[in-house]
Amino acid sequence: MGLITDYFIAGSDTEAARFLDGGVHGAGLDEDDLHAAKGIDPFVMLGTLETALTELPYAEISGDRTPPVGMGASDGSGIVRVRGTLTAALADLDPGRVPEVAESWGSTEEFGPDADKEAVADFLRGMKGLARRAVAQGRAMYCWFSV
């Protein structure tokens, strides 16, 4: 099996934490507040995306992580908040740059040599929409994950 990830928006860490045990699907979230992703981890992969979008050094991004909102007792699940700088960068991403960013980000080691760049671009478009909604509503982006 691999890493399962779902990105969503919530008004607070407390609100986000209520999805820890059951995940976000079927939990009553507005469909526009959720973006499913297969294996796009919120740590390394989103760190390299943030570097691509902001030009912040990866070492700075990876060294400045907030603690998880919550960790499952034994099932390998957890929830982490997406860094605000990445949320803002995604919200501001010019749609015309999506293919370029997808090409660059999808070429990183974490994606492997056979990355589907169109799937990467689709993920970016979905995350951009989620980020714009989060920023407009004064909420934050989160990732529910399970290994």
Helices and strands as residue ranges (DSSP letters): E 4-10, H 13-17, G 31-33, E 34-38, H 44-54, H 58-62, E 70-71, E 77-81, H 84-92, G 95-97, H 98-105, G 109-111, H 117-137, E 140-146
